[in-house]
Each structure stands twice: as C-alpha cells, then as structure tokens.
Amino acid sequence: MAHSNTLFHELLKLIPRHQFDTIVKNHGGNRYVKHFNCWQQFATLLYA
C-alpha cells in the first residue's frame, strides 16, 4: 500500500518547527502549560 501525506500534514510542513519553538521559548509561551502546549494548540487551530 502506498503512503500519501494528508493536506493537513502538508500545511504543517510549511511551518519550521524549530523556528516556532524558538519563538515560543523567547516569549515564554509554554510557561504555565500543563498538558496542551503551543504547538498542539497551533495545530488544532490550523485544523479547525
């Protein structure tokens, strides 16, 4: 069976994860997070 990426996966590949994590770290975005970090929230909002 051939593997194919979803459109959602293709959209997420356009955002450099390392750069996203650096920005979150510089602004303290995950400071008080217990379960739902910034990347997960971003992916959820992108999906919606």
Secondary structure, DSSP 4 states (H G I P E B T S, - for coil): ------HHHHHHHTS-HHHHHHHHHHHTTTTT-SS--HHHHHHHHHH-
